[in-house]
Amino acid sequence: MNPILIASLEQCSENEGDITEQVYERFFSGCQAAIPLMHHSDEHMKGRMLAQVFELLLDDDQIGEDGYLRWEVKNHLGAYGVDVSMYKSFLDALCETVKHSLGSAWTTSQASAWAERIDSLLQDIYSEARV
């Protein structure tokens, strides 16, 4: 677990409360191809999906042969028509939401920690998509 990510998420939560709608607004704005794929998603489902992304960001046990990430990628690419590029769009939307919430309190160490974790997750996602 990365303490910088945790601290930035905690600070964002204190500032904003539930950021689900903000994340999805950014995601859909940057990835309009995802809109029709998620037309059936209600608030509960969106919140659950965001919670799963938090787990992936913060828990390395979710990655690997027996981890949730493998199932997630295979399921969404095969069953729902998700394009692998949508993962980057979603992770970027989450990061931008946190950055916007923190405003002037956003630091270069936070930017680096988020970029490194997103890059690491994307490498794992792309790898799983090829398997």
OpenMM code with the backbone's topology and positions (N, CA, C; nanometers):
from openmm import Vec3, app, unit

residues = "MET ASN PRO ILE LEU ILE ALA SER LEU GLU GLN CYS SER GLU ASN GLU GLY ASP ILE THR GLU GLN VAL TYR GLU ARG PHE PHE SER GLY CYS GLN ALA ALA ILE PRO LEU MET HIS HIS SER ASP GLU HIS MET LYS GLY ARG MET LEU ALA GLN VAL PHE GLU LEU LEU LEU ASP ASP ASP GLN ILE GLY GLU ASP GLY TYR LEU ARG TRP GLU VAL LYS ASN HIS LEU GLY ALA TYR GLY VAL ASP VAL SER MET TYR LYS SER PHE LEU ASP ALA LEU CYS GLU THR VAL LYS HIS SER LEU GLY SER ALA TRP THR THR SER GLN ALA SER ALA TRP ALA GLU ARG ILE ASP SER LEU LEU GLN ASP ILE TYR SER GLU ALA ARG VAL".split()
positions = [
    Vec3(0.0835, -0.1186, 0.0000),
    Vec3(0.0000, 0.0000, 0.0000),
    Vec3(0.0877, 0.1246, 0.0000),
    Vec3(0.0481, 0.2187, -0.0800),
    Vec3(0.1239, 0.3422, -0.0911),
    Vec3(0.0629, 0.4475, 0.0013),
    Vec3(0.1371, 0.4892, 0.1030),
    Vec3(0.0811, 0.5857, 0.1988),
    Vec3(0.0463, 0.7213, 0.1350),
    Vec3(0.1143, 0.7571, 0.0282),
    Vec3(0.0845, 0.8845, -0.0382),
    Vec3(-0.0520, 0.8771, -0.1062),
    Vec3(-0.0806, 0.7641, -0.1722),
    Vec3(-0.2119, 0.7466, -0.2343),
    Vec3(-0.3212, 0.7464, -0.1284),
    Vec3(-0.2968, 0.6736, -0.0215),
    Vec3(-0.3957, 0.6651, 0.0858),
    Vec3(-0.4245, 0.8039, 0.1427),
    Vec3(-0.3199, 0.8787, 0.1705),
    Vec3(-0.3378, 1.0132, 0.2274),
    Vec3(-0.4131, 1.1047, 0.1321),
    Vec3(-0.3830, 1.0967, 0.0036),
    Vec3(-0.4524, 1.1835, -0.0924),
    Vec3(-0.5992, 1.1444, -0.1050),
    Vec3(-0.6296, 1.0152, -0.1012),
    Vec3(-0.7682, 0.9710, -0.1056),
    Vec3(-0.8437, 1.0114, 0.0207),
    Vec3(-0.7774, 1.0012, 0.1350),
    Vec3(-0.8409, 1.0435, 0.2599),
    Vec3(-0.8701, 1.1930, 0.2586),
    Vec3(-0.7743, 1.2712, 0.2123),
    Vec3(-0.7934, 1.4154, 0.2059),
    Vec3(-0.9056, 1.4501, 0.1076),
    Vec3(-0.9098, 1.3816, -0.0041),
    Vec3(-1.0158, 1.4021, -0.1020),
    Vec3(-1.1512, 1.3691, -0.0407),
    Vec3(-1.1588, 1.2601, 0.0329),
    Vec3(-1.2833, 1.2202, 0.0976),
    Vec3(-1.3286, 1.3249, 0.1992),
    Vec3(-1.2345, 1.3791, 0.2740),
    Vec3(-1.2676, 1.4848, 0.3699),
    Vec3(-1.3203, 1.6092, 0.2988),
    Vec3(-1.2616, 1.6404, 0.1841),
    Vec3(-1.3012, 1.7598, 0.1091),
    Vec3(-1.4339, 1.7420, 0.0364),
    Vec3(-1.4550, 1.6234, -0.0205),
    Vec3(-1.5654, 1.6036, -0.1145),
    Vec3(-1.6726, 1.5072, -0.0671),
    Vec3(-1.6378, 1.4164, 0.0226),
    Vec3(-1.7302, 1.3073, 0.0519),
    Vec3(-1.7230, 1.2057, -0.0606),
    Vec3(-1.8373, 1.1636, -0.1097),
    Vec3(-1.8448, 1.0637, -0.2158),
    Vec3(-1.8097, 1.1285, -0.3502),
    Vec3(-1.7080, 1.0772, -0.4158),
    Vec3(-1.6620, 1.1350, -0.5431),
    Vec3(-1.7080, 1.0553, -0.6646),
    Vec3(-1.7943, 0.9587, -0.6436),
    Vec3(-1.8349, 0.8699, -0.7524),
    Vec3(-1.8845, 0.9466, -0.8747),
    Vec3(-1.9788, 1.0365, -0.8564),
    Vec3(-2.0352, 1.1092, -0.9711),
    Vec3(-1.9295, 1.1943, -1.0414),
    Vec3(-1.8410, 1.2568, -0.9638),
    Vec3(-1.7362, 1.3381, -1.0247),
    Vec3(-1.6436, 1.2532, -1.1107),
    Vec3(-1.6079, 1.1351, -1.0600),
    Vec3(-1.5191, 1.0460, -1.1355),
    Vec3(-1.5863, 1.0035, -1.2654),
    Vec3(-1.7119, 0.9632, -1.2571),
    Vec3(-1.7807, 0.9178, -1.3774),
    Vec3(-1.8057, 1.0305, -1.4766),
    Vec3(-1.8321, 1.1494, -1.4286),
    Vec3(-1.8469, 1.2631, -1.5199),
    Vec3(-1.7180, 1.2854, -1.5984),
    Vec3(-1.6048, 1.2824, -1.5300),
    Vec3(-1.4763, 1.2978, -1.5977),
    Vec3(-1.4497, 1.1813, -1.6927),
    Vec3(-1.4795, 1.0615, -1.6470),
    Vec3(-1.4577, 0.9420, -1.7284),
    Vec3(-1.5395, 0.9498, -1.8569),
    Vec3(-1.6680, 0.9775, -1.8460),
    Vec3(-1.7529, 0.9837, -1.9648),
    Vec3(-1.7157, 1.0999, -2.0556),
    Vec3(-1.6701, 1.2081, -1.9983),
    Vec3(-1.6271, 1.3225, -2.0784),
    Vec3(-1.5039, 1.2873, -2.1614),
    Vec3(-1.4125, 1.2120, -2.1028),
    Vec3(-1.2889, 1.1756, -2.1717),
    Vec3(-1.2979, 1.0471, -2.2516),
    Vec3(-1.4030, 0.9682, -2.2282),
    Vec3(-1.4160, 0.8378, -2.2947),
    Vec3(-1.5631, 0.8139, -2.3279),
    Vec3(-1.6095, 0.8826, -2.4282),
    Vec3(-1.7519, 0.8747, -2.4624),
    Vec3(-1.7938, 0.7356, -2.5104),
    Vec3(-1.7000, 0.6561, -2.5561),
    Vec3(-1.7321, 0.5194, -2.5977),
    Vec3(-1.7806, 0.4342, -2.4805),
    Vec3(-1.7496, 0.4759, -2.3579),
    Vec3(-1.7923, 0.4002, -2.2398),
    Vec3(-1.9378, 0.4270, -2.2028),
    Vec3(-1.9923, 0.5365, -2.2500),
    Vec3(-2.1290, 0.5743, -2.2107),
    Vec3(-2.2300, 0.4651, -2.2455),
    Vec3(-2.2342, 0.4172, -2.3698),
    Vec3(-2.3341, 0.3140, -2.3994),
    Vec3(-2.3106, 0.1819, -2.3252),
    Vec3(-2.1853, 0.1531, -2.2921),
    Vec3(-2.1561, 0.0298, -2.2193),
    Vec3(-2.2083, 0.0351, -2.0760),
    Vec3(-2.2255, 0.1563, -2.0250),
    Vec3(-2.2641, 0.1711, -1.8848),
    Vec3(-2.4032, 0.2311, -1.8674),
    Vec3(-2.4819, 0.2330, -1.9736),
    Vec3(-2.6147, 0.2937, -1.9649),
    Vec3(-2.7037, 0.2252, -1.8614),
    Vec3(-2.6776, 0.0996, -1.8326),
    Vec3(-2.7563, 0.0231, -1.7359),
    Vec3(-2.7088, 0.0414, -1.5915),
    Vec3(-2.5983, 0.1097, -1.5715),
    Vec3(-2.5370, 0.1211, -1.4389),
    Vec3(-2.6093, 0.2246, -1.3530),
    Vec3(-2.6489, 0.1813, -1.2344),
    Vec3(-2.7098, 0.2743, -1.1402),
    Vec3(-2.6039, 0.3241, -1.0419),
    Vec3(-2.6441, 0.4079, -0.9496),
    Vec3(-2.5505, 0.4657, -0.8516),
    Vec3(-2.4792, 0.3576, -0.7707),
    Vec3(-2.5539, 0.2565, -0.7305),
    Vec3(-2.4946, 0.1491, -0.6506),
    Vec3(-2.3863, 0.0763, -0.7286),
    Vec3(-2.4148, 0.0440, -0.8539),
    Vec3(-2.3165, -0.0276, -0.9349),
    Vec3(-2.1927, 0.0581, -0.9596),
    Vec3(-2.2133, 0.1861, -0.9892),
    Vec3(-2.0993, 0.2757, -1.0107),
    Vec3(-2.0142, 0.2856, -0.8845),
    Vec3(-2.0798, 0.2957, -0.7700),
    Vec3(-2.0064, 0.3020, -0.6436),
    Vec3(-1.9286, 0.1752, -0.6167),
    Vec3(-1.9903, 0.0615, -0.6456),
    Vec3(-1.9235, -0.0667, -0.6262),
    Vec3(-1.8021, -0.0799, -0.7176),
    Vec3(-1.8176, -0.0366, -0.8432),
    Vec3(-1.7062, -0.0435, -0.9376),
    Vec3(-1.5916, 0.0470, -0.8925),
    Vec3(-1.6243, 0.1658, -0.8441),
    Vec3(-1.5202, 0.2560, -0.7961),
    Vec3(-1.4500, 0.1968, -0.6736),
    Vec3(-1.5251, 0.1339, -0.5857),
    Vec3(-1.4651, 0.0699, -0.4676),
    Vec3(-1.3670, -0.0391, -0.5105),
    Vec3(-1.4004, -0.1133, -0.6153),
    Vec3(-1.3100, -0.2172, -0.6652),
    Vec3(-1.1824, -0.1555, -0.7232),
    Vec3(-1.1960, -0.0391, -0.7859),
    Vec3(-1.0775, 0.0301, -0.8384),
    Vec3(-0.9899, 0.0764, -0.7222),
    Vec3(-1.0512, 0.1255, -0.6152),
    Vec3(-0.9729, 0.1623, -0.4965),
    Vec3(-0.8938, 0.0427, -0.4456),
    Vec3(-0.9573, -0.0743, -0.4417),
    Vec3(-0.8878, -0.1953, -0.3973),
    Vec3(-0.7687, -0.2261, -0.4866),
    Vec3(-0.7878, -0.2135, -0.6175),
    Vec3(-0.6772, -0.2386, -0.7101),
    Vec3(-0.5632, -0.1392, -0.6908),
    Vec3(-0.5983, -0.0154, -0.6631),
    Vec3(-0.4954, 0.0869, -0.6408),
    Vec3(-0.4151, 0.0612, -0.5146),
    Vec3(-0.4814, 0.0097, -0.4129),
    Vec3(-0.4202, 0.0050, -0.2806),
    Vec3(-0.3738, -0.1326, -0.2347),
    Vec3(-0.4137, -0.2378, -0.3036),
    Vec3(-0.3858, -0.3730, -0.2547),
    Vec3(-0.3223, -0.4580, -0.3638),
    Vec3(-0.1943, -0.4824, -0.3517),
    Vec3(-0.1227, -0.5630, -0.4500),
    Vec3(-0.1710, -0.7080, -0.4546),
    Vec3(-0.2410, -0.7543, -0.3495),
    Vec3(-0.2932, -0.8909, -0.3504),
    Vec3(-0.4021, -0.9092, -0.4553),
    Vec3(-0.4560, -0.8006, -0.5076),
    Vec3(-0.5601, -0.8070, -0.6096),
    Vec3(-0.5027, -0.8352, -0.7488),
    Vec3(-0.3698, -0.8321, -0.7579),
    Vec3(-0.3011, -0.8473, -0.8861),
    Vec3(-0.2262, -0.9806, -0.8858),
    Vec3(-0.2209, -1.0450, -1.0000),
    Vec3(-0.1502, -1.1723, -1.0103),
    Vec3(-0.2428, -1.2820, -1.0572),
    Vec3(-0.1914, -1.4016, -1.0625),
    Vec3(-0.2662, -1.5142, -1.1180),
    Vec3(-0.3992, -1.5389, -1.0496),
    Vec3(-0.4040, -1.5255, -0.9188),
    Vec3(-0.5271, -1.5528, -0.8453),
    Vec3(-0.5999, -1.4252, -0.8031),
    Vec3(-0.5540, -1.3108, -0.8499),
    Vec3(-0.6110, -1.1841, -0.8059),
    Vec3(-0.7345, -1.1425, -0.8834),
    Vec3(-0.8034, -1.0482, -0.8283),
    Vec3(-0.9251, -0.9944, -0.8875),
    Vec3(-0.8995, -0.9317, -1.0245),
    Vec3(-0.7839, -0.8701, -1.0426),
    Vec3(-0.7564, -0.7993, -1.1678),
    Vec3(-0.7688, -0.8915, -1.2881),
    Vec3(-0.7165, -1.0115, -1.2781),
    Vec3(-0.7225, -1.1052, -1.3905),
    Vec3(-0.8679, -1.1323, -1.4301),
    Vec3(-0.9509, -1.1615, -1.3302),
    Vec3(-1.0926, -1.1850, -1.3589),
    Vec3(-1.1572, -1.0601, -1.4166),
    Vec3(-1.1294, -0.9471, -1.3563),
    Vec3(-1.1870, -0.8183, -1.3996),
    Vec3(-1.1614, -0.7932, -1.5477),
    Vec3(-1.0376, -0.8034, -1.5889),
    Vec3(-1.0015, -0.7727, -1.7275),
    Vec3(-1.0656, -0.8733, -1.8222),
    Vec3(-1.0523, -1.0009, -1.7935),
    Vec3(-1.1088, -1.1037, -1.8821),
    Vec3(-1.2605, -1.0881, -1.8927),
    Vec3(-1.3263, -1.0650, -1.7816),
    Vec3(-1.4707, -1.0515, -1.7802),
    Vec3(-1.5168, -0.9286, -1.8578),
    Vec3(-1.4568, -0.8162, -1.8315),
    Vec3(-1.5038, -0.6935, -1.8948),
    Vec3(-1.4685, -0.6845, -2.0428),
    Vec3(-1.3534, -0.7363, -2.0804),
    Vec3(-1.3186, -0.7351, -2.2226),
    Vec3(-1.4054, -0.8333, -2.3012),
    Vec3(-1.4287, -0.9510, -2.2433),
    Vec3(-1.5034, -1.0532, -2.3144),
    Vec3(-1.6540, -1.0388, -2.3061),
    Vec3(-1.7061, -1.0089, -2.1891),
    Vec3(-1.8510, -1.0098, -2.1693),
    Vec3(-1.9180, -0.8757, -2.1969),
    Vec3(-1.8458, -0.7671, -2.1781),
    Vec3(-1.9107, -0.6366, -2.1865),
    Vec3(-1.8611, -0.5495, -2.3019),
    Vec3(-1.7615, -0.5940, -2.3733),
    Vec3(-1.7110, -0.5161, -2.4854),
    Vec3(-1.6265, -0.3967, -2.4452),
    Vec3(-1.5712, -0.4024, -2.3265),
    Vec3(-1.4835, -0.2950, -2.2794),
    Vec3(-1.3559, -0.2970, -2.3625),
    Vec3(-1.3094, -0.1814, -2.4003),
    Vec3(-1.1811, -0.1671, -2.4689),
    Vec3(-1.0752, -0.1435, -2.3619),
    Vec3(-0.9616, -0.2051, -2.3780),
    Vec3(-0.8568, -0.1949, -2.2758),
    Vec3(-0.8167, -0.0491, -2.2486),
    Vec3(-0.8295, 0.0388, -2.3472),
    Vec3(-0.7946, 0.1801, -2.3270),
    Vec3(-0.8873, 0.2493, -2.2276),
    Vec3(-1.0039, 0.1921, -2.2040),
    Vec3(-1.0987, 0.2525, -2.1094),
    Vec3(-1.0467, 0.2486, -1.9661),
    Vec3(-0.9625, 0.1515, -1.9356),
    Vec3(-0.9057, 0.1442, -1.8016),
    Vec3(-0.8193, 0.2674, -1.7740),
    Vec3(-0.7383, 0.3060, -1.8707),
    Vec3(-0.6555, 0.4260, -1.8542),
    Vec3(-0.7438, 0.5491, -1.8370),
    Vec3(-0.8467, 0.5594, -1.9176),
    Vec3(-0.9372, 0.6738, -1.9069),
    Vec3(-1.0009, 0.6810, -1.7688),
    Vec3(-1.0412, 0.5651, -1.7164),
    Vec3(-1.1043, 0.5646, -1.5846),
    Vec3(-1.0051, 0.6011, -1.4745),
    Vec3(-0.8874, 0.5410, -1.4790),
    Vec3(-0.7861, 0.5714, -1.3772),
    Vec3(-0.7434, 0.7185, -1.3834),
    Vec3(-0.7306, 0.7718, -1.5035),
    Vec3(-0.6976, 0.9136, -1.5186),
    Vec3(-0.8088, 1.0022, -1.4622),
    Vec3(-0.9344, 0.9634, -1.4852),
    Vec3(-1.0475, 1.0403, -1.4328),
    Vec3(-1.0471, 1.0407, -1.2804),
    Vec3(-1.0144, 0.9274, -1.2204),
    Vec3(-1.0053, 0.9197, -1.0749),
    Vec3(-0.8934, 1.0097, -1.0233),
    Vec3(-0.7769, 0.9990, -1.0847),
    Vec3(-0.6631, 1.0815, -1.0431),
    Vec3(-0.6955, 1.2304, -1.0564),
    Vec3(-0.7552, 1.2693, -1.1671),
    Vec3(-0.7906, 1.4101, -1.1887),
    Vec3(-0.8925, 1.4586, -1.0865),
    Vec3(-0.9839, 1.3721, -1.0474),
    Vec3(-1.0825, 1.4086, -0.9456),
    Vec3(-1.0145, 1.4347, -0.8120),
    Vec3(-0.9219, 1.3484, -0.7754),
    Vec3(-0.8481, 1.3677, -0.6501),
    Vec3(-0.7644, 1.4946, -0.6580),
    Vec3(-0.6941, 1.5126, -0.7676),
    Vec3(-0.6105, 1.6315, -0.7870),
    Vec3(-0.6951, 1.7590, -0.7779),
    Vec3(-0.8093, 1.7604, -0.8431),
    Vec3(-0.8976, 1.8771, -0.8399),
    Vec3(-0.9464, 1.9037, -0.6976),
    Vec3(-0.9798, 1.7988, -0.6261),
    Vec3(-1.0271, 1.8139, -0.4884),
    Vec3(-0.9198, 1.8740, -0.3984),
    Vec3(-0.7958, 1.8287, -0.4158),
    Vec3(-0.6879, 1.8759, -0.3304),
    Vec3(-0.6412, 2.0160, -0.3678),
    Vec3(-0.6645, 2.0557, -0.4915),
    Vec3(-0.6304, 2.1914, -0.5350),
    Vec3(-0.4845, 2.2237, -0.5113),
    Vec3(-0.4589, 2.3328, -0.4430),
    Vec3(-0.3218, 2.3775, -0.4192),
    Vec3(-0.2464, 2.2866, -0.3219),
    Vec3(-0.3171, 2.1968, -0.2544),
    Vec3(-0.2513, 2.1023, -0.1639),
    Vec3(-0.1937, 1.9816, -0.2391),
    Vec3(-0.2268, 1.9682, -0.3690),
    Vec3(-0.1739, 1.8602, -0.4534),
    Vec3(-0.0244, 1.8810, -0.4693),
    Vec3(0.0547, 1.7783, -0.4404),
    Vec3(0.2002, 1.7902, -0.4428),
    Vec3(0.2613, 1.7109, -0.5579),
    Vec3(0.3853, 1.7404, -0.5863),
    Vec3(0.4551, 1.6645, -0.6902),
    Vec3(0.4745, 1.5191, -0.6472),
    Vec3(0.4902, 1.4947, -0.5175),
    Vec3(0.5037, 1.3556, -0.4721),
    Vec3(0.3725, 1.2803, -0.4906),
    Vec3(0.2607, 1.3479, -0.4733),
    Vec3(0.1314, 1.2837, -0.4990),
    Vec3(0.1157, 1.2560, -0.6486),
    Vec3(0.1504, 1.3537, -0.7300),
    Vec3(0.1416, 1.3354, -0.8752),
    Vec3(0.2281, 1.2171, -0.9187),
    Vec3(0.3471, 1.2078, -0.8651),
    Vec3(0.4374, 1.0967, -0.8995),
    Vec3(0.3829, 0.9631, -0.8515),
    Vec3(0.3315, 0.9596, -0.7284),
    Vec3(0.2785, 0.8346, -0.6731),
    Vec3(0.1594, 0.7850, -0.7551),
    Vec3(0.0704, 0.8765, -0.7912),
    Vec3(-0.0446, 0.8385, -0.8735),
    Vec3(0.0009, 0.7911, -1.0113),
    Vec3(0.0903, 0.8641, -1.0738),
    Vec3(0.1373, 0.8264, -1.2075),
    Vec3(0.2046, 0.6892, -1.2045),
    Vec3(0.2872, 0.6647, -1.1055),
    Vec3(0.3557, 0.5357, -1.0948),
    Vec3(0.2572, 0.4214, -1.0742),
    Vec3(0.1590, 0.4419, -0.9865),
    Vec3(0.0625, 0.3346, -0.9593),
    Vec3(-0.0269, 0.3088, -1.0808),
    Vec3(-0.0706, 0.4152, -1.1454),
    Vec3(-0.1527, 0.3983, -1.2645),
    Vec3(-0.0733, 0.3266, -1.3730),
    Vec3(0.0503, 0.3671, -1.3944),
    Vec3(0.1348, 0.3005, -1.4939),
    Vec3(0.1528, 0.1522, -1.4611),
    Vec3(0.1758, 0.1222, -1.3346),
    Vec3(0.1932, -0.0160, -1.2920),
    Vec3(0.0660, -0.0977, -1.3157),
    Vec3(-0.0477, -0.0421, -1.2780),
    Vec3(-0.1742, -0.1122, -1.3007),
    Vec3(-0.2011, -0.1331, -1.4494),
    Vec3(-0.1741, -0.0312, -1.5290),
    Vec3(-0.1971, -0.0432, -1.6727),
    Vec3(-0.1087, -0.1499, -1.7348),
    Vec3(0.0144, -0.1608, -1.6892),
    Vec3(0.1000, -0.2673, -1.7397),
    Vec3(0.0398, -0.4040, -1.7091),
    Vec3(-0.0111, -0.4197, -1.5868),
    Vec3(-0.0758, -0.5461, -1.5491),
    Vec3(-0.2035, -0.5690, -1.6303),
    Vec3(-0.2817, -0.4654, -1.6511),
    Vec3(-0.4059, -0.4764, -1.7284),
    Vec3(-0.3746, -0.5157, -1.8721),
    Vec3(-0.2794, -0.4477, -1.9341),
    Vec3(-0.2428, -0.4794, -2.0722),
    Vec3(-0.1884, -0.6212, -2.0829),
    Vec3(-0.1130, -0.6627, -1.9833),
    Vec3(-0.0607, -0.7978, -1.9827),
    Vec3(-0.1740, -0.9001, -1.9735),
    Vec3(-0.2694, -0.8767, -1.8849),
    Vec3(-0.3828, -0.9670, -1.8699),
    Vec3(-0.4676, -0.9704, -1.9970),
    Vec3(-0.4786, -0.8584, -2.0646),
    Vec3(-0.5587, -0.8513, -2.1871),
    Vec3(-0.4965, -0.9361, -2.2988),
    Vec3(-0.3657, -0.9536, -2.2952),
    Vec3(-0.2954, -1.0309, -2.3983),
    Vec3(-0.2934, -1.1803, -2.3685),
    Vec3(-0.3150, -1.2170, -2.2419),
    Vec3(-0.3054, -1.3583, -2.2033),
    Vec3(-0.4178, -1.4383, -2.2661),
] * unit.nanometer
topology = app.Topology()
chain = topology.addChain("A")
for resn in residues:
    res = topology.addResidue(resn, chain)
    for name in ("N", "CA", "C"):
        topology.addAtom(name, app.Element.getBySymbol(name[0]), res)
